[in-house]
Amino acid sequence: MARIAEHAEIELTDPSHQKLVDDLLSKDKFLDAAEVIRTNISAAEYSAVIKEKFITLGYTPSVSHEHVVRTLPKIFVTTNYDTIMESTLTKVAGIDSFTQFEHATNGLNDSI
């Protein structure tokens, strides 16, 4: 998200929010900066930026991603800005090899 904040044309309307993002980025607190940005721009703008920066670029899994998947972890936790891990799981283990849960649902707790 730091790269998004630096390279995307996102304008936070409140200068104090922009200062907070800049301060967080300077301290390498990227997830905190991402949260400030996410909560202070429209959902449509946020989705468009995420799609532009991560989804449409067509990133492909690397050998490192495959090694992680082959360790057979029971749970992956990602920012899910991209779909690299999902692509790797599908490639290595098959289309029905995993169940994806959003952070806002209780499905993960129920499946453990």
DSSP file (Angstrom, degrees, kcal/mol; ACC not computed):
  #  RESIDUE AA STRUCTURE BP1 BP2  ACC     N-H-->O    O-->H-N    N-H-->O    O-->H-N    TCO  KAPPA ALPHA  PHI   PSI    X-CA   Y-CA   Z-CA
    1    1 A M     >        0   0    0      0, 0.0     4,-2.8     0, 0.0     5,-0.2   0.000 360.0 360.0 360.0 -26.8    0.0    0.0    0.0
    2    2 A A  H  >  +     0   0    0      1,-0.2     4,-2.1     2,-0.2     5,-0.2   0.923 360.0  49.9 -59.6 -42.6    2.9    2.3    0.5
    3    3 A R  H  > S+     0   0    0      1,-0.2     4,-2.6     2,-0.2     5,-0.4   0.878 109.2  52.5 -64.1 -36.3    3.6    2.1   -3.2
    4    4 A I  H  > S+     0   0    0      1,-0.2     4,-2.9     2,-0.2     6,-0.3   0.951 109.3  48.5 -62.1 -48.3    0.0    2.9   -3.9
    5    5 A A  H  < S+     0   0    0     -4,-2.8     5,-0.2     1,-0.2    -2,-0.2   0.865 117.1  42.7 -61.3 -35.8    0.2    6.0   -1.6
    6    6 A E  H  < S+     0   0    0     -4,-2.1    -1,-0.2    -5,-0.2    -2,-0.2   0.853 127.9  25.6 -78.7 -34.9    3.3    7.1   -3.3
    7    7 A H  H  < S+     0   0    0     -4,-2.6     2,-0.2    -5,-0.2    -3,-0.2   0.664 102.3  80.9-110.4 -20.0    2.4    6.4   -7.0
    8    8 A A  S  < S-     0   0    0     -4,-2.9     2,-1.8    -5,-0.4    41,-0.0  -0.547  84.6-114.1 -86.7 155.8   -1.3    6.5   -7.2
    9    9 A E        +     0   0    0     -2,-0.2     2,-0.5     2,-0.1    -4,-0.1  -0.482  58.6 152.0 -88.3  68.1   -3.2    9.7   -7.5
   10   10 A I        -     0   0    0     -2,-1.8     2,-0.6    -6,-0.3    31,-0.0  -0.861  25.5-166.5 -99.3 128.4   -4.9    9.5   -4.2
   11   11 A E        -     0   0    0     -2,-0.5     2,-0.5     0, 0.0    -2,-0.1  -0.958   9.2-153.1-119.1 117.7   -5.9   12.7   -2.5
   12   12 A L        -     0   0    0     -2,-0.6     6,-0.1     1,-0.1    29,-0.1  -0.765  10.8-146.8 -85.0 128.8   -6.9   12.7    1.1
   13   13 A T  S    S+     0   0    0     -2,-0.5    -1,-0.1    27,-0.4     3,-0.1   0.789  82.4  68.4 -70.6 -27.6   -9.2   15.6    1.6
   14   14 A D  S >> S-     0   0    0      1,-0.1     4,-1.7    26,-0.1     3,-1.1  -0.836  72.3-152.0 -96.0 115.7   -8.0   16.2    5.2
   15   15 A P  H 3> S+     0   0    0      0, 0.0     4,-2.4     0, 0.0     5,-0.2   0.801  96.1  60.3 -56.5 -29.5   -4.4   17.5    5.3
   16   16 A S  H 3> S+     0   0    0      2,-0.2     4,-2.1     1,-0.2     5,-0.1   0.854 103.4  50.8 -68.2 -32.2   -4.0   15.9    8.8
   17   17 A H  H <> S+     0   0    0     -3,-1.1     4,-2.6     2,-0.2    -1,-0.2   0.911 109.7  49.7 -68.7 -41.5   -4.8   12.5    7.3
   18   18 A Q  H  X S+     0   0    0     -4,-1.7     4,-2.7     2,-0.2    -2,-0.2   0.913 111.2  49.4 -62.7 -41.5   -2.2   13.0    4.6
   19   19 A K  H  X S+     0   0    0     -4,-2.4     4,-2.7     2,-0.2    -1,-0.2   0.911 110.3  51.0 -63.0 -41.8    0.4   14.0    7.2
   20   20 A L  H  X S+     0   0    0     -4,-2.1     4,-2.7     2,-0.2    -2,-0.2   0.924 110.7  48.5 -61.3 -44.9   -0.4   10.9    9.2
   21   21 A V  H  X S+     0   0    0     -4,-2.6     4,-2.7     2,-0.2     5,-0.2   0.938 112.2  48.8 -60.4 -46.9    0.0    8.7    6.2
   22   22 A D  H  X S+     0   0    0     -4,-2.7     4,-2.1     1,-0.2    -2,-0.2   0.910 112.3  48.6 -60.0 -42.7    3.3   10.3    5.4
   23   23 A D  H  X S+     0   0    0     -4,-2.7     4,-0.9     2,-0.2    -1,-0.2   0.920 112.2  48.4 -63.2 -44.4    4.5    9.9    9.0
   24   24 A L  H ><>S+     0   0    0     -4,-2.7     5,-2.9     1,-0.2     3,-0.6   0.909 111.1  50.2 -63.6 -42.0    3.5    6.3    9.0
   25   25 A L  H ><5S+     0   0    0     -4,-2.7     3,-1.7     1,-0.2    -1,-0.2   0.887 105.8  55.8 -64.0 -38.2    5.2    5.6    5.8
   26   26 A S  H 3<5S+     0   0    0     -4,-2.1    -1,-0.2     1,-0.3    -2,-0.2   0.736 109.4  47.8 -66.5 -20.3    8.4    7.2    7.0
   27   27 A K  T <<5S-     0   0    0     -4,-0.9    -1,-0.3    -3,-0.6    -2,-0.2   0.223 117.5-113.7-101.2  11.9    8.3    4.8    9.9
   28   28 A D  T < 5S+     0   0    0     -3,-1.7     2,-1.2     1,-0.2     3,-0.2   0.782  70.7 142.0  60.0  29.3    7.7    1.7    7.7
   29   29 A K     >< +     0   0    0     -5,-2.9     4,-2.2     1,-0.2    -1,-0.2  -0.578  16.1 159.4 -97.3  69.5    4.2    1.3    9.2
   30   30 A F  H  >  +     0   0    0     -2,-1.2     4,-2.6     1,-0.2    -1,-0.2   0.865  66.0  50.4 -66.7 -40.9    2.7    0.3    5.8
   31   31 A L  H  > S+     0   0    0     -3,-0.2     4,-2.1     2,-0.2    -1,-0.2   0.890 111.2  49.8 -67.2 -37.2   -0.4   -1.5    7.1
   32   32 A D  H  > S+     0   0    0      2,-0.2     4,-2.0     1,-0.2    -2,-0.2   0.922 112.0  48.0 -64.9 -42.7   -1.3    1.4    9.3
   33   33 A A  H  X S+     0   0    0     -4,-2.2     4,-2.4     1,-0.2    -2,-0.2   0.906 110.1  52.9 -62.8 -41.3   -0.9    3.9    6.4
   34   34 A A  H  X S+     0   0    0     -4,-2.6     4,-3.1     1,-0.2    -1,-0.2   0.896 107.7  51.3 -61.1 -40.2   -3.0    1.6    4.2
   35   35 A E  H  X S+     0   0    0     -4,-2.1     4,-2.2     2,-0.2    -1,-0.2   0.899 108.8  50.2 -65.7 -40.5   -5.8    1.6    6.8
   36   36 A V  H  X S+     0   0    0     -4,-2.0     4,-0.6     2,-0.2    -2,-0.2   0.931 114.5  44.9 -62.4 -44.3   -5.8    5.4    7.0
   37   37 A I  H >X S+     0   0    0     -4,-2.4     3,-1.3     1,-0.2     4,-0.5   0.950 112.2  51.5 -63.1 -48.8   -6.0    5.6    3.2
   38   38 A R  H >< S+     0   0    0     -4,-3.1     3,-0.6     1,-0.3    -1,-0.2   0.866 112.2  45.8 -58.4 -38.9   -8.7    3.0    3.0
   39   39 A T  H 3< S+     0   0    0     -4,-2.2    -1,-0.3     1,-0.2    -2,-0.2   0.531 113.7  49.8 -84.7  -4.0  -10.9    4.6    5.6
   40   40 A N  H << S+     0   0    0     -3,-1.3   -27,-0.4    -4,-0.6     2,-0.3   0.287 102.5  59.7-121.1  11.3  -10.5    8.1    4.1
   41   41 A I  S << S-     0   0    0     -3,-0.6   -29,-0.1    -4,-0.5   -31,-0.0  -0.896  94.9 -85.5-127.6 165.3  -11.2    7.6    0.4
   42   42 A S     >  -     0   0    0     -2,-0.3     4,-2.6     1,-0.1     5,-0.2  -0.300  33.0-120.0 -68.4 153.8  -14.4    6.2   -1.3
   43   43 A A  H  > S+     0   0    0      1,-0.2     4,-2.6     2,-0.2     5,-0.2   0.874 114.8  53.6 -59.9 -37.9  -14.8    2.5   -1.6
   44   44 A A  H  > S+     0   0    0      2,-0.2     4,-2.2     1,-0.2    -1,-0.2   0.916 110.0  46.1 -65.1 -43.3  -15.0    2.9   -5.4
   45   45 A E  H  > S+     0   0    0      2,-0.2     4,-2.3     1,-0.2    -2,-0.2   0.920 113.2  50.0 -65.2 -43.1  -11.7    4.8   -5.5
   46   46 A Y  H  X S+     0   0    0     -4,-2.6     4,-2.5     1,-0.2     5,-0.2   0.937 111.9  47.4 -60.5 -48.0  -10.0    2.3   -3.2
   47   47 A S  H  X S+     0   0    0     -4,-2.6     4,-2.6     1,-0.2    -1,-0.2   0.894 111.2  51.8 -61.5 -40.8  -11.2   -0.7   -5.3
   48   48 A A  H  X S+     0   0    0     -4,-2.2     4,-2.5     2,-0.2    -1,-0.2   0.907 111.3  46.6 -63.7 -42.0  -10.1    1.0   -8.5
   49   49 A V  H  X S+     0   0    0     -4,-2.3     4,-2.8     2,-0.2     5,-0.3   0.929 112.9  48.8 -66.8 -45.2   -6.6    1.7   -7.2
   50   50 A I  H  X>S+     0   0    0     -4,-2.5     4,-2.3     1,-0.2     5,-1.0   0.930 113.6  47.2 -60.1 -45.4   -6.2   -1.9   -5.8
   51   51 A K  I  <>S+     0   0    0     -4,-2.6     5,-2.7    -5,-0.2     6,-0.3   0.928 114.6  46.7 -62.1 -45.4   -7.4   -3.3   -9.2
   52   52 A E  I  <5S+     0   0    0     -4,-2.5    -2,-0.2    -5,-0.2    -1,-0.2   0.914 119.4  38.5 -63.2 -44.3   -5.0   -1.1  -11.2
   53   53 A K  I  <5S+     0   0    0     -4,-2.8    -1,-0.2    -5,-0.2    -2,-0.2   0.763 134.5  10.7 -83.2 -25.9   -2.0   -1.7   -9.0
   54   54 A F  I  <>S+     0   0    0     -4,-2.3     5,-0.6    -5,-0.3     4,-0.3   0.773 123.7  42.5-121.7 -45.2   -2.3   -5.4   -8.2
   55   55 A I  I > <S+     0   0    0     -5,-1.0     3,-1.2    -4,-0.3    -3,-0.2   0.946 113.3  44.0 -80.1 -48.9   -5.0   -7.3  -10.2
   56   56 A T  T 3 <S+     0   0    0     -5,-2.7    -1,-0.2     1,-0.2    -4,-0.1   0.604  97.7  74.4 -77.3  -9.8   -4.6   -6.0  -13.8
   57   57 A L  T 3 5S-     0   0    0     -6,-0.3    -1,-0.2    -5,-0.0    -2,-0.1   0.672  97.4-133.5 -76.3 -14.9   -0.8   -6.2  -13.8
   58   58 A G  T < 5 -     0   0    0     -3,-1.2    -3,-0.1    -4,-0.3    -2,-0.1   0.885  27.1-168.6  69.2  40.9   -1.0   -9.9  -14.0
   59   59 A Y      < -     0   0    0     -5,-0.6    -1,-0.1    -4,-0.1    24,-0.1  -0.324   7.6-150.1 -57.7 143.5    1.5  -10.9  -11.4
   60   60 A T        -     0   0    0      1,-0.0    24,-0.1    27,-0.0    -1,-0.0  -0.898  22.3 -96.4-117.7 150.2    2.4  -14.6  -11.5
   61   61 A P        -     0   0    0      0, 0.0     2,-0.2     0, 0.0    24,-0.0  -0.295  38.0-143.7 -62.6 145.4    3.4  -16.8   -8.7
   62   62 A S     >  -     0   0    0      1,-0.1     4,-1.7     0, 0.0     3,-0.1  -0.466  32.0 -96.5 -99.0 176.5    7.2  -17.3   -8.2
   63   63 A V  H  > S+     0   0    0      1,-0.2     4,-2.4     2,-0.2     5,-0.2   0.859 125.0  60.1 -60.6 -35.3    9.0  -20.4   -7.1
   64   64 A S  H  > S+     0   0    0      1,-0.2     4,-2.2     2,-0.2    -1,-0.2   0.906 102.3  51.2 -60.7 -42.0    9.0  -19.0   -3.6
   65   65 A H  H  > S+     0   0    0      1,-0.2     4,-2.3     2,-0.2    -1,-0.2   0.915 109.8  50.3 -60.6 -42.1    5.2  -18.9   -3.6
   66   66 A E  H  X S+     0   0    0     -4,-1.7     4,-2.4     1,-0.2    -2,-0.2   0.893 108.0  52.5 -64.6 -39.0    5.2  -22.6   -4.6
   67   67 A H  H  X S+     0   0    0     -4,-2.4     4,-0.6     2,-0.2    -1,-0.2   0.915 109.1  50.0 -62.7 -41.7    7.6  -23.5   -1.8
   68   68 A V  H >< S+     0   0    0     -4,-2.2     3,-1.2     1,-0.2    -2,-0.2   0.939 112.0  47.4 -61.4 -46.6    5.3  -21.8    0.7
   69   69 A V  H >< S+     0   0    0     -4,-2.3     3,-1.9     1,-0.3    -1,-0.2   0.882 105.4  59.5 -63.0 -38.5    2.3  -23.7   -0.6
   70   70 A R  H 3< S+     0   0    0     -4,-2.4    -1,-0.3     1,-0.3    -2,-0.2   0.620  88.7  72.3 -70.0 -11.0    4.1  -27.0   -0.6
   71   71 A T  T << S-     0   0    0     -3,-1.2    -1,-0.3    -4,-0.6    -2,-0.2   0.582 102.3-134.9 -75.4  -7.8    4.7  -26.7    3.2
   72   72 A L    <   -     0   0    0     -3,-1.9    -2,-0.1    -4,-0.2    -3,-0.1   0.902  28.7-170.8  57.6  49.9    1.0  -27.4    3.4
   73   73 A P        -     0   0    0      0, 0.0    -1,-0.1     0, 0.0     3,-0.1  -0.396  23.1-139.6 -66.9 149.3    0.0  -24.8    5.9
   74   74 A K  S    S+     0   0    0      1,-0.2     2,-0.4    -2,-0.1    -2,-0.0   0.799  85.5  29.6 -78.3 -28.6   -3.5  -25.1    7.3
   75   75 A I        -     0   0    0      2,-0.0     2,-0.4    -3,-0.0    -1,-0.2  -0.997  60.6-166.4-137.4 135.3   -4.1  -21.3    7.2
   76   76 A F        -     0   0    0     -2,-0.4     2,-0.5    -3,-0.1     0, 0.0  -0.958   7.1-166.4-111.0 137.2   -2.8  -18.5    5.0
   77   77 A V        +     0   0    0     -2,-0.4     2,-0.3     0, 0.0    -2,-0.0  -0.989  20.2 161.2-122.9 122.3   -3.4  -14.9    6.1
   78   78 A T        -     0   0    0     -2,-0.5    -2,-0.0     1,-0.1     0, 0.0  -0.873  53.4-118.4-133.4 165.9   -2.7  -12.3    3.5
   79   79 A T        -     0   0    0     -2,-0.3    -1,-0.1     1,-0.0     0, 0.0   0.741  44.9-146.4 -70.7 -23.2   -3.5   -8.7    2.8
   80   80 A N        +     0   0    0      1,-0.1    -1,-0.0    -3,-0.0    -2,-0.0   0.783  55.3 136.0  59.3  31.3   -5.3  -10.1   -0.3
   81   81 A Y  S    S+     0   0    0    -27,-0.0     2,-0.2   -28,-0.0   -26,-0.1   0.748  78.5  22.7 -71.5 -24.0   -4.4   -7.0   -2.4
   82   82 A D  S    S-     0   0    0    -28,-0.1     4,-0.1   -27,-0.0     3,-0.1  -0.706  77.6-125.8-129.0-177.9   -3.5   -9.5   -5.0
   83   83 A T     >  +     0   0    0     -2,-0.2     4,-2.5   -29,-0.2     5,-0.2  -0.009  67.2 119.7-121.4  29.4   -4.4  -13.1   -5.8
   84   84 A I  H  > S+     0   0    0      1,-0.2     4,-2.4     2,-0.2     5,-0.2   0.925  77.5  46.0 -63.6 -45.9   -0.9  -14.6   -6.0
   85   85 A M  H  > S+     0   0    0      1,-0.2     4,-2.9     2,-0.2    -1,-0.2   0.906 112.8  50.6 -66.1 -39.3   -1.4  -17.1   -3.2
   86   86 A E  H  > S+     0   0    0      2,-0.2     4,-2.3     1,-0.2    -1,-0.2   0.917 111.1  49.2 -62.4 -42.1   -4.8  -18.2   -4.5
   87   87 A S  H  X S+     0   0    0     -4,-2.5     4,-2.5     2,-0.2    -2,-0.2   0.902 112.3  48.2 -62.4 -41.2   -3.3  -18.7   -7.9
   88   88 A T  H  X S+     0   0    0     -4,-2.4     4,-3.0     2,-0.2     5,-0.4   0.921 110.4  50.5 -67.1 -44.0   -0.4  -20.7   -6.5
   89   89 A L  H  X>S+     0   0    0     -4,-2.9     4,-2.7     1,-0.2     5,-0.8   0.915 112.7  47.3 -59.0 -42.7   -2.8  -22.9   -4.4
   90   90 A T  H  X5S+     0   0    0     -4,-2.3     4,-1.2     3,-0.2    -2,-0.2   0.919 114.6  46.5 -64.4 -44.1   -4.8  -23.6   -7.5
   91   91 A K  H  <5S+     0   0    0     -4,-2.5    -2,-0.2    -5,-0.2    -1,-0.2   0.917 123.2  32.6 -64.6 -44.7   -1.8  -24.4   -9.6
   92   92 A V  H  <5S+     0   0    0     -4,-3.0    -2,-0.2    -5,-0.2    -3,-0.2   0.900 135.9  18.4 -82.5 -42.9   -0.1  -26.6   -7.0
   93   93 A A  H  <5S-     0   0    0     -4,-2.7    -3,-0.2    -5,-0.4    -2,-0.2   0.570 109.5 -99.8-113.0 -11.4   -3.1  -28.3   -5.2
   94   94 A G    ><< -     0   0    0     -4,-1.2     3,-1.6    -5,-0.8    -1,-0.2  -0.218  39.0 -71.6 108.4 160.8   -6.1  -27.8   -7.5
   95   95 A I  T 3  S+     0   0    0      1,-0.3     3,-0.4     2,-0.1    -1,-0.1   0.809 128.4  42.7 -61.6 -35.5   -9.1  -25.5   -7.9
   96   96 A D  T 3  S+     0   0    0      1,-0.2    -1,-0.3    -3,-0.1    -2,-0.1   0.059  83.2 105.8-100.0  25.6  -11.0  -26.9   -4.9
   97   97 A S  S <  S+     0   0    0     -3,-1.6     2,-0.3    -8,-0.1    -1,-0.2   0.534  80.0  29.6 -86.0  -5.7   -8.0  -27.1   -2.6
   98   98 A F        -     0   0    0     -3,-0.4     2,-0.4    -4,-0.1    -1,-0.0  -0.977  62.2-137.8-149.9 160.9   -8.8  -24.2   -0.4
   99   99 A T        -     0   0    0     -2,-0.3     2,-0.5     2,-0.0    -3,-0.0  -0.987  22.2-145.6-120.6 131.7  -11.6  -22.1    1.0
  100  100 A Q        -     0   0    0     -2,-0.4     2,-0.4   -14,-0.0    -2,-0.0  -0.829  14.7-171.3-102.6 133.5  -11.3  -18.3    1.1
  101  101 A F        -     0   0    0     -2,-0.5     2,-0.2     4,-0.0    -2,-0.0  -0.966  18.5-132.2-123.0 139.3  -12.8  -16.3    3.9
  102  102 A E    >   -     0   0    0     -2,-0.4     3,-1.7     1,-0.1     6,-0.3  -0.552  26.8-117.2 -80.5 153.5  -13.1  -12.5    4.2
  103  103 A H  T 3  S+     0   0    0      1,-0.3    -1,-0.1    -2,-0.2     5,-0.0   0.753 112.2  60.7 -62.7 -22.3  -12.0  -10.9    7.4
  104  104 A A  T 3  S+     0   0    0      2,-0.0     2,-0.3     0, 0.0    -1,-0.3   0.449  93.2  78.5 -89.0   1.1  -15.6   -9.7    8.0
  105  105 A T  S <  S-     0   0    0     -3,-1.7     3,-0.3     1,-0.1     4,-0.2  -0.718  71.1-139.4-108.5 161.6  -17.1  -13.2    8.1
  106  106 A N  S  > S+     0   0    0     -2,-0.3     4,-1.8     1,-0.2     3,-0.3   0.376  76.4 103.3 -94.4   3.1  -17.2  -15.7   10.8
  107  107 A G  H  > S+     0   0    0      1,-0.2     4,-1.4     2,-0.2    -1,-0.2   0.833  74.6  56.7 -58.0 -36.2  -16.6  -18.6    8.5
  108  108 A L  H  > S+     0   0    0     -3,-0.3     4,-0.8    -6,-0.3     3,-0.5   0.938 106.7  48.5 -63.3 -46.4  -13.0  -19.0    9.4
  109  109 A N  H >4 S+     0   0    0     -3,-0.3     3,-0.6     1,-0.2    -1,-0.2   0.889 111.6  50.9 -59.3 -39.3  -13.8  -19.5   13.1
  110  110 A D  H 3< S+     0   0    0     -4,-1.8    -1,-0.2     1,-0.2    -2,-0.2   0.762 108.2  52.6 -70.6 -24.7  -16.4  -22.1   12.3
  111  111 A S  H 3<        0   0    0     -4,-1.4    -1,-0.2    -3,-0.5    -2,-0.2   0.578 360.0 360.0 -90.5  -8.8  -14.1  -24.1   10.0
  112  112 A I    <<        0   0    0     -4,-0.8    -1,-0.2    -3,-0.6    -2,-0.1   0.463 360.0 360.0 -84.9 360.0  -11.3  -24.5   12.5
